[in-house]
Amino acid sequence: MKILIGYDGSESADAVFEDLKKAGLPSGTEAVVVSVGDLQMVEPFVEDDFVSVIPTNRYSSALERAQTQSDRAIKEARELALKGKRRVEEILPDWKVRAEVFAGTPAWVIIDVSEKMNADLIFVGSQGRSAIGRLFLGSVSKRIATDSNCSVRVARSTGQSDPALPPRIIVGVDGSPAAEQAIYAVGQRAWQDGTEVRFVSVDESSPSASISRLPQASAMISSYLRTRQSRVTEMLDWAQEQFKIIGLKTSVLREKGNPKDLLLAEAKKWNADSIFVGTRDIKSAFERFRLGSVSTAIVTNAQCSVEIVRPPETSSE
């Protein structure tokens, strides 16, 4: 398995190292710790077209400051990448780990590197070091979660459970191929004894009052809902059977309501270490913006780590 760890030295990014032990990743995993010298933070300098109206000494000074800041950003990124590499090696000594340093916009660099290395999974913290990162999920983590072509795990430290305890995992199940992929992702990991998995299925759909006044449409929608619930039941039965074979403890929660709200509430109530959710094959810019509103909302609002699972085929999207 190949993973990319985005590391910027922030407290949020440090949560990744704790989360690595709770992610069920196999021995011999190949990991690349990537730190990016963020050139967006470097003081901008004036375009050449305007040099003629600026004193030469001021222009030269601006260039020197920009170069100094750029060099400092790259140096800091190199130190962080090596620090991150050492942390991973201390926690998981049987992994193959290397450090890489780049300059550019962090989110796009991490996505680009993940594609070039054909990564299976990207690890990032939930917030970055910038002021914007502290205010929003954001800029970097959310962009990677939305636009990456491989699975993404946004790590958070819950601070609620003993790190030595077996993980508690929630999997969102709605009967879709995306949910099936999330189940596969969990089932293929190397979990420690005692790991618990709770499948959460939400019946969010019932014909509206206006539709119920249209007999044909109502009958068609009711048939669709029954079919979907049947798929959910089959998927849950299959998942529990397969997970029992590999020694995982399972439980199921099925309720009506809003998927986002129920998944977040159950993760908090059950003290989960992570939530696994699948996401659709996203083609259009609008769909990328929505990402499946459930996935986006969970990544943004969960108090534990969240893994957005994408199948390998989506690498062509």
Beta strands, then each sheet from edge to edge (+ up, - down):
strand 1: 2-6
strand 2: 30-38
strand 3: 96-104
strand 4: 121-125
strand 5: 151-155
strand 6: 168-172
strand 7: 196-203
strand 8: 249-256
strand 9: 274-278
strand 10: 305-309
sheet 1: 3+ 2+ 1+ 4+ 5+ 10- 9- 6- 7- 8-
end
